[in-house]
Amino acid sequence: MPAFEYLALNPNGKKENGVLEGDTERQIRQQLRDRGLAPLEVNPVIKKSEKEGRIHFGSHRRMSAGDLALLTRQIATLIRSGSPLADVLATASQQTEKSRTKSIILAVRSRVIEGHSLADSLAEFPHIFPPLYRATVSAGEQSGHLDAVLERLADYTEARQALSQQVTMALFYPAILIFMAILVLAVLMGYVVPQVVQVFENTGQQLPILTRILIALSDWVRSYGIIALIAFFIALATFTRALKKERFRQRFDRQVLRLPLIGKLARGLNTARFSRTLSILAGSGVPILQAMDIASQVIPNIPMRKAVVEATERVREGSTISNALQRSGLFPPMTVHLIASGESSGKLEEMLERASEHQEKETSATITVILNLFEPILILVMGGIVLTIVIAILLPIFELNTLVK
């Protein structure tokens, strides 16, 4: 049964939206009237173009990692209870309060009712269910262990979300410190220093060199500070736009990998994501070459992604995964060693899981080191700048005292 998104007015004149199932738009409108709602818009969740024969959707907003993990775990639990897939999806749609999530679930359910597999139904929403997700679900359907596969997918999504949140929080705190430091310096140089130094300029005495430098900097901030700020944002926008070009992004990503600590962090994050993805796919029964191809797509760093693509070709030609990855020189030796152990012992999935856990722990430790180094360095720099400003202000006072004596 198709799903429809609606927008209607309630008896109080307020707009309400949601998703209902029905055979036609007319039936949905009647359902809304039976509820005391005045329908404004009723649109199918999936629209099919008559000219192109392709499927379009009412919205391309992504589902958050938390919502996707929760939905995956709910479906896995319901399937394990023995319920038919169509009933499972209907129940999952009733358990969410988000209309967008509900519309997606019902759209997938309508495709399942039409006879499509779950993986094929999910493929209608590529912006929500990535290739990793769909390939794993397909392997679970073919093996008959869809519930176990979905449980692993939920674990993977939750672990990835936790790691992303850790990185985001680690970057958020330094960004706030830097912003506050720049704001304090701007206030000091733009407003405080000119008011204080103006007293010394009226004395007609030759000011110390440090004080004159401070006055010159303060004048520059007052005259060109806004222009400099605009130029900074223009440069930032230009840089962000340049990152969208693959050639520039590849050079940038390669330079990031060469940076101390930051490069280690980027290498660890990409390796952990690749290892865990490959572990999920290999454990779900996806062929290793297809698994490596999908795993390469989850690596945001272009040089490391291309290294996996080249390694896939070498594996196709008969090389081992560990040797193929080692030739790139971009993956940590510990990860390569664990993969080699898994290949020789026949426990590749287990070793890949262990490699991802090792990299995630090492990445967490690297983030802690960076934060522990950054905070005192920023405090020392800010303290040095403020001390310089104070000395530049006090030097004329000391000279005036000397002249008075």
ZADRENLUM-427984 format. One line per 3 residues: number of its first residue (from 1); their letters; for each residue z negated, y negated, x negated of C-alpha. Coordinates in nm, 2 decimals. Example, Ala and Ser with C-alpha at 12.3 -4.5 7.8 and 13.67 -1.06 7.14 Angstrom:
<sites>
1) AS) -0.78 0.45 -1.23 ~ -0.71 0.11 -1.37 .
</sites>
This chain:
<sites>
1) MPA) 0.00 0.00 0.00 ~ 0.10 -0.34 -0.15 ~ -0.16 -0.60 -0.25 .
4) FEY) -0.13 -0.96 -0.15 ~ -0.30 -1.27 -0.28 ~ -0.40 -1.53 -0.02 .
7) LAL) -0.52 -1.88 0.02 ~ -0.68 -1.97 0.35 ~ -0.91 -2.22 0.51 .
10) NPN) -1.25 -2.11 0.65 ~ -1.40 -2.26 0.97 ~ -1.57 -2.53 0.76 .
13) GKK) -1.24 -2.65 0.62 ~ -1.30 -2.51 0.27 ~ -1.03 -2.32 0.08 .
16) ENG) -1.09 -1.95 0.01 ~ -0.87 -1.71 -0.20 ~ -0.87 -1.34 -0.26 .
19) VLE) -0.67 -1.02 -0.24 ~ -0.60 -0.79 0.06 ~ -0.39 -0.48 0.10 .
22) GDT) -0.13 -0.45 0.37 ~ 0.22 -0.34 0.45 ~ 0.36 -0.69 0.50 .
25) ERQ) 0.27 -1.05 0.47 ~ 0.25 -1.08 0.84 ~ -0.01 -0.81 0.86 .
28) IRQ) -0.22 -0.99 0.59 ~ -0.20 -1.31 0.79 ~ -0.32 -1.13 1.10 .
31) QLR) -0.61 -0.99 0.90 ~ -0.71 -1.34 0.79 ~ -0.69 -1.47 1.14 .
34) DRG) -0.91 -1.18 1.26 ~ -1.17 -1.30 1.00 ~ -1.16 -1.65 1.14 .
37) LAP) -0.95 -1.78 0.84 ~ -0.64 -2.00 0.87 ~ -0.38 -1.86 0.62 .
40) LEV) -0.21 -2.12 0.39 ~ -0.04 -1.90 0.14 ~ 0.02 -1.52 0.12 .
43) NPV) 0.21 -1.39 -0.18 ~ 0.26 -1.03 -0.30 ~ 0.08 -0.96 -0.63 .
46) IKK) 0.40 -0.81 -0.76 ~ 0.73 -0.97 -0.67 ~ 1.06 -0.80 -0.74 .
49) SEK) 1.36 -1.01 -0.82 ~ 1.66 -0.91 -0.62 ~ 1.91 -1.04 -0.88 .
52) EGR) 1.75 -0.90 -1.20 ~ 1.56 -0.61 -1.05 ~ 1.26 -0.70 -1.26 .
55) IHF) 0.89 -0.73 -1.16 ~ 0.71 -1.07 -1.18 ~ 0.35 -1.15 -1.12 .
58) GSH) 0.17 -1.43 -0.95 ~ -0.02 -1.52 -1.27 ~ -0.01 -1.44 -1.64 .
61) RRM) -0.37 -1.52 -1.71 ~ -0.54 -1.27 -1.94 ~ -0.84 -1.06 -1.86 .
64) SAG) -1.14 -1.11 -2.08 ~ -1.24 -0.83 -2.32 ~ -1.57 -0.79 -2.13 .
67) DLA) -1.40 -0.75 -1.80 ~ -1.15 -0.50 -1.94 ~ -1.42 -0.30 -2.10 .
70) LLT) -1.62 -0.29 -1.77 ~ -1.32 -0.20 -1.57 ~ -1.23 0.08 -1.81 .
73) RQI) -1.58 0.23 -1.80 ~ -1.59 0.21 -1.42 ~ -1.26 0.39 -1.39 .
76) ATL) -1.37 0.65 -1.65 ~ -1.69 0.72 -1.46 ~ -1.52 0.75 -1.13 .
79) IRS) -1.25 0.98 -1.26 ~ -1.52 1.20 -1.42 ~ -1.68 1.24 -1.07 .
82) GSP) -1.35 1.41 -0.96 ~ -1.22 1.13 -0.73 ~ -0.84 1.09 -0.69 .
85) LAD) -0.70 0.81 -0.90 ~ -0.59 0.60 -0.60 ~ -0.94 0.61 -0.46 .
88) VLA) -1.09 0.53 -0.80 ~ -0.88 0.22 -0.83 ~ -0.96 0.11 -0.48 .
91) TAS) -1.34 0.15 -0.55 ~ -1.30 -0.04 -0.88 ~ -1.13 -0.32 -0.70 .
94) QQT) -1.42 -0.35 -0.45 ~ -1.68 -0.36 -0.74 ~ -1.53 -0.68 -0.90 .
97) EKS) -1.60 -1.03 -0.77 ~ -1.31 -1.18 -0.96 ~ -1.00 -1.22 -0.74 .
100) RTK) -0.76 -1.21 -1.04 ~ -0.91 -0.88 -1.16 ~ -0.90 -0.74 -0.81 .
103) SII) -0.53 -0.83 -0.76 ~ -0.44 -0.66 -1.09 ~ -0.63 -0.34 -0.99 .
106) LAV) -0.47 -0.33 -0.65 ~ -0.13 -0.39 -0.80 ~ -0.18 -0.10 -1.03 .
109) RSR) -0.30 0.11 -0.74 ~ 0.01 0.04 -0.54 ~ 0.23 0.16 -0.82 .
112) VIE) 0.02 0.48 -0.85 ~ 0.06 0.54 -0.48 ~ 0.43 0.51 -0.52 .
115) GHS) 0.42 0.80 -0.76 ~ 0.41 0.63 -1.10 ~ 0.16 0.74 -1.37 .
118) LAD) -0.13 0.52 -1.46 ~ 0.02 0.43 -1.80 ~ 0.35 0.33 -1.64 .
121) SLA) 0.16 0.13 -1.38 ~ -0.04 -0.05 -1.65 ~ 0.28 -0.13 -1.83 .
124) EFP) 0.37 -0.37 -1.55 ~ 0.09 -0.60 -1.69 ~ 0.17 -0.60 -2.07 .
127) HIF) -0.02 -0.93 -2.11 ~ -0.34 -0.76 -1.99 ~ -0.31 -0.40 -2.11 .
130) PPL) -0.18 -0.40 -2.47 ~ 0.04 -0.11 -2.62 ~ -0.28 0.05 -2.77 .
133) YRA) -0.44 0.07 -2.42 ~ -0.13 0.20 -2.25 ~ -0.04 0.46 -2.52 .
136) TVS) -0.40 0.59 -2.52 ~ -0.40 0.62 -2.14 ~ -0.07 0.80 -2.15 .
139) AGE) -0.20 1.05 -2.40 ~ -0.51 1.10 -2.19 ~ -0.30 1.17 -1.88 .
142) QSG) -0.08 1.42 -2.07 ~ -0.38 1.60 -2.22 ~ -0.58 1.61 -1.90 .
145) HLD) -0.88 1.43 -2.06 ~ -0.82 1.08 -1.91 ~ -1.19 1.02 -1.84 .
148) AVL) -1.29 1.09 -2.21 ~ -1.01 0.87 -2.34 ~ -1.11 0.58 -2.11 .
151) ERL) -1.47 0.61 -2.23 ~ -1.35 0.58 -2.59 ~ -1.13 0.28 -2.49 .
154) ADY) -1.43 0.11 -2.33 ~ -1.63 0.17 -2.65 ~ -1.35 0.03 -2.86 .
157) TEA) -1.31 -0.28 -2.64 ~ -1.68 -0.35 -2.64 ~ -1.70 -0.31 -3.02 .
160) RQA) -1.40 -0.54 -3.07 ~ -1.55 -0.80 -2.84 ~ -1.88 -0.79 -3.03 .
163) LSQ) -1.72 -0.83 -3.36 ~ -1.50 -1.12 -3.23 ~ -1.81 -1.29 -3.09 .
166) QVT) -1.99 -1.25 -3.42 ~ -1.71 -1.41 -3.61 ~ -1.67 -1.69 -3.36 .
169) MAL) -2.05 -1.77 -3.37 ~ -2.04 -1.76 -3.75 ~ -1.76 -2.02 -3.75 .
172) FYP) -1.91 -2.23 -3.47 ~ -2.23 -2.32 -3.65 ~ -2.07 -2.45 -3.97 .
175) AIL) -1.81 -2.64 -3.76 ~ -2.10 -2.82 -3.58 ~ -2.27 -2.90 -3.91 .
178) IFM) -1.95 -3.04 -4.06 ~ -1.89 -3.25 -3.75 ~ -2.24 -3.39 -3.75 .
181) AIL) -2.22 -3.46 -4.12 ~ -1.89 -3.65 -4.08 ~ -2.03 -3.84 -3.78 .
184) VLA) -2.34 -3.95 -3.97 ~ -2.13 -4.07 -4.26 ~ -1.90 -4.26 -4.03 .
187) VLM) -2.19 -4.44 -3.87 ~ -2.35 -4.52 -4.21 ~ -2.03 -4.64 -4.37 .
190) GYV) -1.90 -4.82 -4.06 ~ -2.21 -4.99 -3.92 ~ -2.53 -4.95 -4.12 .
193) VPQ) -2.41 -5.03 -4.47 ~ -2.22 -5.35 -4.38 ~ -2.52 -5.49 -4.20 .
196) VVQ) -2.75 -5.42 -4.50 ~ -2.52 -5.52 -4.78 ~ -2.42 -5.85 -4.61 .
199) VFE) -2.76 -5.98 -4.71 ~ -2.68 -5.93 -5.08 ~ -2.34 -6.08 -5.06 .
202) NTG) -2.48 -6.41 -4.94 ~ -2.70 -6.44 -5.26 ~ -2.39 -6.51 -5.47 .
205) QQL) -2.51 -6.27 -5.74 ~ -2.29 -6.02 -5.92 ~ -2.36 -5.69 -5.74 .
208) PIL) -2.39 -5.35 -5.92 ~ -2.07 -5.15 -5.96 ~ -2.21 -4.87 -5.73 .
211) TRI) -2.29 -5.13 -5.46 ~ -1.94 -5.28 -5.48 ~ -1.78 -4.93 -5.45 .
214) LIA) -1.99 -4.87 -5.15 ~ -1.89 -5.20 -4.99 ~ -1.52 -5.12 -5.06 .
217) LSD) -1.55 -4.77 -4.90 ~ -1.73 -4.93 -4.60 ~ -1.46 -5.19 -4.56 .
220) WVR) -1.19 -4.91 -4.58 ~ -1.37 -4.71 -4.31 ~ -1.39 -5.01 -4.08 .
223) SYG) -1.03 -5.11 -4.14 ~ -0.85 -4.77 -4.15 ~ -1.10 -4.52 -4.01 .
226) IIA) -0.93 -4.49 -3.67 ~ -0.59 -4.46 -3.84 ~ -0.72 -4.19 -4.07 .
229) LIA) -0.86 -4.00 -3.77 ~ -0.53 -4.02 -3.59 ~ -0.35 -3.91 -3.91 .
232) FFI) -0.59 -3.61 -3.94 ~ -0.52 -3.50 -3.58 ~ -0.14 -3.54 -3.64 .
235) ALA) -0.16 -3.33 -3.96 ~ -0.37 -3.07 -3.77 ~ -0.12 -3.05 -3.49 .
238) TFT) 0.17 -3.02 -3.74 ~ -0.02 -2.75 -3.93 ~ -0.09 -2.56 -3.61 .
241) RAL) 0.28 -2.58 -3.51 ~ 0.39 -2.46 -3.85 ~ 0.16 -2.16 -3.82 .
244) KKE) 0.38 -2.04 -3.53 ~ 0.67 -2.00 -3.77 ~ 0.66 -1.65 -3.93 .
247) RFR) 0.76 -1.76 -4.28 ~ 0.50 -2.03 -4.31 ~ 0.24 -1.81 -4.14 .
250) QRF) 0.31 -1.53 -4.38 ~ 0.26 -1.75 -4.69 ~ -0.06 -1.89 -4.53 .
253) DRQ) -0.20 -1.54 -4.45 ~ -0.12 -1.43 -4.81 ~ -0.31 -1.73 -4.96 .
256) VLR) -0.60 -1.65 -4.73 ~ -0.63 -1.30 -4.87 ~ -0.65 -1.45 -5.22 .
259) LPL) -0.95 -1.67 -5.14 ~ -1.29 -1.56 -5.26 ~ -1.52 -1.44 -4.98 .
262) IGK) -1.28 -1.57 -4.71 ~ -1.01 -1.33 -4.83 ~ -1.26 -1.05 -4.84 .
265) LAR) -1.37 -1.13 -4.48 ~ -1.01 -1.15 -4.36 ~ -0.92 -0.82 -4.53 .
268) GLN) -1.23 -0.65 -4.38 ~ -1.16 -0.77 -4.03 ~ -0.80 -0.66 -4.03 .
271) TAR) -0.88 -0.33 -4.19 ~ -1.16 -0.26 -3.94 ~ -0.93 -0.33 -3.65 .
274) FSR) -0.65 -0.12 -3.79 ~ -0.89 0.18 -3.87 ~ -1.06 0.18 -3.53 .
277) TLS) -0.73 0.15 -3.34 ~ -0.57 0.43 -3.54 ~ -0.88 0.64 -3.48 .
280) ILA) -0.87 0.59 -3.11 ~ -0.50 0.68 -3.09 ~ -0.52 0.98 -3.32 .
283) GSG) -0.82 1.11 -3.14 ~ -0.64 1.07 -2.80 ~ -0.35 1.29 -2.92 .
286) VPI) -0.09 1.01 -2.99 ~ 0.16 1.12 -3.26 ~ 0.05 0.97 -3.59 .
289) LQA) 0.37 0.77 -3.65 ~ 0.35 0.62 -3.31 ~ -0.02 0.56 -3.36 .
292) MDI) 0.05 0.37 -3.69 ~ 0.32 0.17 -3.53 ~ 0.09 0.06 -3.24 .
295) ASQ) -0.20 0.00 -3.48 ~ 0.01 -0.24 -3.69 ~ 0.05 -0.46 -3.38 .
298) VIP) -0.32 -0.53 -3.36 ~ -0.33 -0.67 -3.71 ~ -0.30 -1.05 -3.70 .
301) NIP) -0.25 -1.10 -4.07 ~ 0.12 -1.07 -4.14 ~ 0.12 -0.93 -4.49 .
304) MRK) -0.12 -0.66 -4.39 ~ 0.08 -0.59 -4.08 ~ 0.40 -0.55 -4.28 .
307) AVV) 0.21 -0.33 -4.52 ~ 0.13 -0.09 -4.23 ~ 0.49 -0.10 -4.11 .
310) EAT) 0.61 -0.01 -4.46 ~ 0.34 0.26 -4.49 ~ 0.46 0.41 -4.16 .
313) ERV) 0.81 0.44 -4.30 ~ 0.67 0.62 -4.61 ~ 0.47 0.86 -4.39 .
316) REG) 0.79 0.93 -4.20 ~ 0.95 1.02 -4.53 ~ 0.67 1.26 -4.61 .
319) STI) 0.40 1.06 -4.78 ~ 0.03 1.07 -4.69 ~ -0.12 0.78 -4.51 .
322) SNA) -0.37 0.71 -4.79 ~ -0.10 0.69 -5.06 ~ 0.12 0.48 -4.84 .
325) LQR) -0.16 0.23 -4.77 ~ -0.27 0.23 -5.13 ~ 0.07 0.12 -5.26 .
328) SGL) 0.04 -0.21 -5.07 ~ -0.28 -0.30 -5.26 ~ -0.41 -0.49 -4.95 .
331) FPP) -0.65 -0.23 -4.81 ~ -1.00 -0.18 -4.95 ~ -1.03 0.12 -5.18 .
334) MTV) -1.32 0.27 -4.97 ~ -1.10 0.28 -4.66 ~ -0.81 0.44 -4.85 .
337) HLI) -1.06 0.69 -5.00 ~ -1.20 0.78 -4.66 ~ -0.85 0.83 -4.51 .
340) ASG) -0.76 1.05 -4.80 ~ -1.07 1.26 -4.74 ~ -0.99 1.29 -4.37 .
343) ESS) -0.63 1.40 -4.45 ~ -0.74 1.67 -4.70 ~ -1.03 1.80 -4.47 .
346) GKL) -0.84 1.78 -4.14 ~ -1.09 1.53 -4.00 ~ -0.87 1.22 -4.01 .
349) EEM) -1.01 1.08 -3.68 ~ -1.37 1.11 -3.80 ~ -1.29 0.95 -4.13 .
352) LER) -1.10 0.66 -3.97 ~ -1.40 0.60 -3.74 ~ -1.63 0.60 -4.04 .
355) ASE) -1.39 0.36 -4.23 ~ -1.39 0.12 -3.94 ~ -1.77 0.13 -3.92 .
358) HQE) -1.80 0.07 -4.29 ~ -1.57 -0.23 -4.28 ~ -1.74 -0.38 -3.98 .
361) KET) -2.08 -0.35 -4.16 ~ -1.93 -0.50 -4.48 ~ -1.77 -0.78 -4.28 .
364) SAT) -2.10 -0.86 -4.11 ~ -2.27 -0.87 -4.45 ~ -1.99 -1.10 -4.59 .
367) ITV) -2.03 -1.34 -4.29 ~ -2.41 -1.35 -4.37 ~ -2.34 -1.43 -4.73 .
370) ILN) -2.09 -1.70 -4.65 ~ -2.34 -1.86 -4.41 ~ -2.63 -1.83 -4.65 .
373) LFE) -2.42 -2.01 -4.92 ~ -2.26 -2.27 -4.69 ~ -2.58 -2.41 -4.54 .
376) PIL) -2.76 -2.50 -4.86 ~ -2.44 -2.63 -5.02 ~ -2.37 -2.86 -4.72 .
379) ILV) -2.73 -2.98 -4.72 ~ -2.71 -3.06 -5.10 ~ -2.38 -3.24 -5.05 .
382) MGG) -2.51 -3.45 -4.76 ~ -2.83 -3.52 -4.95 ~ -2.64 -3.63 -5.25 .
385) IVL) -2.42 -3.86 -5.04 ~ -2.71 -4.02 -4.86 ~ -2.90 -4.06 -5.19 .
388) TIV) -2.60 -4.24 -5.34 ~ -2.58 -4.47 -5.04 ~ -2.96 -4.54 -5.07 .
391) IAI) -2.94 -4.61 -5.44 ~ -2.64 -4.84 -5.39 ~ -2.84 -5.04 -5.14 .
394) LLP) -3.16 -5.05 -5.36 ~ -3.00 -5.15 -5.68 ~ -2.94 -5.51 -5.57 .
397) IFE) -3.30 -5.53 -5.46 ~ -3.42 -5.42 -5.80 ~ -3.20 -5.68 -5.97 .
400) LNT) -3.33 -5.96 -5.74 ~ -3.69 -5.86 -5.83 ~ -3.60 -5.88 -6.19 .
403) LVK) -3.45 -6.23 -6.15 ~ -3.75 -6.35 -5.96 ~ -3.98 -6.23 -6.24 .
</sites>
